[in-house]
Amino acid sequence: MDITPLTAEVLTNVDRATVAALVKNELPAATPATFDDAINTALADVENSQPESEVAAVLVKIKPAALAEALSAAQAAANAFDDVTKSVNKSVDRLDDALMAGDKNVFRSFSAARLRYTAARYETEARLNQAVASVYELQVRQSNYSAEKHHRRSGKFFYGMLASQMAVIISTFAIAARKRSFLWSIAAAAGAAAVSFSIYVYLYV
């Protein structure tokens, strides 16, 4: 069955945005958020599945505050489009109730136009929400890289602490051997046990 195009004449008591959406398939304006070059590069690298090393090299140059601002801008763009389509959505719902009981051909034309509008709106919302999700992913990756960096630093601190402990224990052994003191021997044994426990924790815990 052929469905005739919907005309503006059958749409009564609706605003221009609703008529444009249903008759011309023109959505209210959606303005995507804009990001700086570094963030755009990072987004492109993630989208194109570039190696983690390349993504990390770009992300380390981006300040967390810049990513937070980008996320706010992306969320604001998505919310702005949601706000401008609310009135159209309400008008479309009212038309659905009003036209359902009228001419069946007109209602079929309206239903087809409504499906086209809904599909186009969902596509635009998906792009805007994808921008939000992509910036979220950059934040997560940046946090992971920072955590890995701190983990490596903590490992180096551990080695430094272990070396200093061993130096103290060797000195304690030397003093214990020289003075042949029971207390110095206990201190040396305790130090050796501490170092052994530290090595055990690092290797197995």
C-alpha positions as CSV (number, residue, x, y, z in Angstrom):
1,M,0.0,0.0,0.0
2,D,1.4,3.4,-1.0
3,I,1.7,6.0,1.7
4,T,1.2,9.5,0.6
5,P,3.6,12.1,2.0
6,L,2.4,14.0,5.0
7,T,1.4,17.7,4.3
8,A,1.5,20.6,6.6
9,E,-2.2,21.3,6.1
10,V,-3.3,18.3,8.2
11,L,-1.1,19.4,11.1
12,T,-3.1,21.9,13.2
13,N,-2.1,23.8,16.3
14,V,1.6,22.8,16.1
15,D,4.8,24.9,15.9
16,R,7.1,25.3,13.0
17,A,9.7,22.9,14.4
18,T,7.2,20.1,14.6
19,V,6.0,20.8,11.0
20,A,9.6,20.8,9.8
21,A,10.4,17.6,11.6
22,L,7.4,15.7,10.2
23,V,6.9,17.1,6.8
24,K,10.5,18.0,5.8
25,N,12.3,15.5,8.1
26,E,14.3,18.4,9.5
27,L,15.4,18.0,13.1
28,P,16.0,20.9,15.5
29,A,19.5,22.1,15.4
30,A,22.1,19.9,17.2
31,T,25.5,21.5,17.9
32,P,28.1,18.9,18.8
33,A,30.8,19.8,21.3
34,T,34.2,20.9,20.0
35,F,37.4,19.8,21.5
36,D,41.0,20.9,21.2
37,D,43.5,19.3,18.8
38,A,45.1,17.0,21.5
39,I,41.8,15.6,22.6
40,N,40.6,15.1,19.0
41,T,43.9,13.3,18.3
42,A,43.4,11.0,21.3
43,L,39.8,10.3,20.3
44,A,40.9,9.4,16.7
45,D,43.6,7.1,18.0
46,V,41.2,5.2,20.2
47,E,38.6,5.0,17.4
48,N,41.2,3.7,15.0
49,S,42.5,1.1,17.5
50,Q,46.0,2.6,17.7
51,P,48.5,0.9,20.0
52,E,48.2,1.7,23.6
53,S,51.7,3.3,23.6
54,E,50.6,5.9,21.0
55,V,47.3,6.7,22.9
56,A,49.2,7.0,26.1
57,A,51.8,9.4,24.5
58,V,48.9,11.7,23.5
59,L,47.0,11.4,26.8
60,V,49.9,12.3,29.0
61,K,50.0,15.7,27.4
62,I,46.4,16.4,28.2
63,K,45.6,17.8,31.6
64,P,42.8,16.1,33.5
65,A,41.0,19.5,33.8
66,A,40.9,19.7,30.0
67,L,39.2,16.3,29.8
68,A,36.8,17.3,32.5
69,E,35.9,20.4,30.5
70,A,35.5,18.4,27.3
71,L,33.2,16.0,29.1
72,S,31.0,18.8,30.4
73,A,30.8,20.3,26.9
74,A,29.8,16.9,25.4
75,Q,27.1,16.4,28.1
76,A,25.9,20.0,27.6
77,A,25.5,19.4,23.8
78,A,23.5,16.2,24.4
79,N,21.3,17.9,27.0
80,A,20.7,20.9,24.7
81,F,19.5,18.7,21.9
82,D,17.3,16.8,24.3
83,D,15.8,20.1,25.4
84,V,15.0,21.4,21.9
85,T,13.3,18.2,20.9
86,K,11.0,18.0,24.0
87,S,8.4,20.3,22.6
88,V,8.4,18.5,19.2
89,N,8.0,15.1,21.0
90,K,5.0,16.5,23.0
91,S,3.4,17.9,19.8
92,V,4.0,14.6,18.0
93,D,2.3,12.7,20.9
94,R,-0.7,15.0,20.8
95,L,-1.0,14.6,17.0
96,D,-0.9,10.9,17.4
97,D,-4.0,11.0,19.7
98,A,-5.8,13.6,17.5
99,L,-5.2,11.9,14.1
100,M,-5.8,8.3,15.2
101,A,-9.5,8.7,15.1
102,G,-9.6,10.6,11.8
103,D,-8.8,9.8,8.2
104,K,-6.8,6.5,8.1
105,N,-4.7,7.6,5.1
106,V,-3.7,10.8,6.9
107,F,-2.9,8.8,10.0
108,R,-0.8,6.3,8.0
109,S,1.1,9.3,6.5
110,F,1.6,10.8,9.9
111,S,2.8,7.4,11.4
112,A,5.4,7.1,8.6
113,A,6.6,10.6,9.2
114,R,6.8,10.0,12.9
115,L,8.9,6.9,12.4
116,R,11.3,8.9,10.2
117,Y,11.5,11.7,12.7
118,T,12.1,9.2,15.6
119,A,14.8,7.4,13.7
120,A,16.6,10.6,12.8
121,R,16.3,11.9,16.4
122,Y,17.7,8.6,17.8
123,E,20.6,8.8,15.3
124,T,21.5,12.3,16.4
125,E,21.2,11.5,20.1
126,A,23.4,8.4,19.5
127,R,26.2,10.6,18.0
128,L,26.0,13.1,20.8
129,N,26.0,10.4,23.5
130,Q,28.9,8.6,21.8
131,A,30.9,11.8,22.2
132,V,30.2,11.7,25.9
133,A,31.2,8.1,26.1
134,S,34.4,8.6,24.1
135,V,35.6,11.4,26.5
136,Y,34.7,9.1,29.5
137,E,36.9,6.5,27.9
138,L,39.8,8.9,27.6
139,Q,39.4,9.8,31.3
140,V,39.4,6.1,32.3
141,R,42.5,5.4,30.2
142,Q,44.3,8.5,31.6
143,S,43.5,7.3,35.1
144,N,44.8,3.8,34.3
145,Y,48.0,5.2,32.9
146,S,48.4,7.4,36.0
147,A,47.8,4.4,38.2
148,E,50.4,2.3,36.3
149,K,52.9,5.1,36.6
150,H,52.4,5.3,40.4
151,H,52.7,1.5,40.6
152,R,56.0,1.6,38.8
153,R,57.2,4.4,41.1
154,S,56.1,2.4,44.2
155,G,58.1,-0.6,42.9
156,K,61.2,1.6,42.6
157,F,60.7,3.0,46.1
158,F,60.4,-0.6,47.4
159,Y,63.7,-1.5,45.9
160,G,65.3,1.6,47.4
161,M,63.8,0.8,50.8
162,L,65.0,-2.9,50.5
163,A,68.5,-1.7,49.7
164,S,68.6,0.6,52.6
165,Q,67.4,-2.2,54.9
166,M,70.0,-4.5,53.6
167,A,72.7,-1.9,54.2
168,V,71.5,-1.4,57.8
169,I,71.4,-5.2,58.4
170,I,74.9,-5.6,57.0
171,S,76.2,-2.9,59.3
172,T,74.4,-4.5,62.2
173,F,76.0,-7.9,61.4
174,A,79.4,-6.2,61.3
175,I,78.9,-4.6,64.7
176,A,77.5,-7.8,66.1
177,A,80.5,-9.8,64.8
178,R,82.9,-7.2,66.2
179,K,81.3,-6.8,69.6
180,R,80.0,-10.3,69.8
181,S,76.9,-8.8,71.5
182,F,73.8,-11.0,71.9
183,L,71.5,-7.9,71.5
184,W,73.2,-6.9,68.3
185,S,72.8,-10.4,67.0
186,I,69.1,-10.3,67.7
187,A,68.8,-7.0,65.9
188,A,70.6,-8.4,62.9
189,A,68.4,-11.5,62.9
190,A,65.3,-9.3,63.1
191,G,66.5,-7.1,60.2
192,A,67.2,-10.2,58.1
193,A,63.7,-11.5,58.8
194,A,62.2,-8.1,57.8
195,V,64.1,-8.1,54.5
196,S,63.1,-11.7,53.9
197,F,59.4,-10.9,54.6
198,S,59.6,-7.9,52.3
199,I,60.9,-10.0,49.5
200,Y,58.2,-12.6,50.1
201,V,55.5,-9.9,50.0
202,Y,56.8,-8.5,46.7
203,L,57.1,-11.9,45.0
204,Y,54.0,-13.8,46.3
205,V,51.4,-11.4,47.8
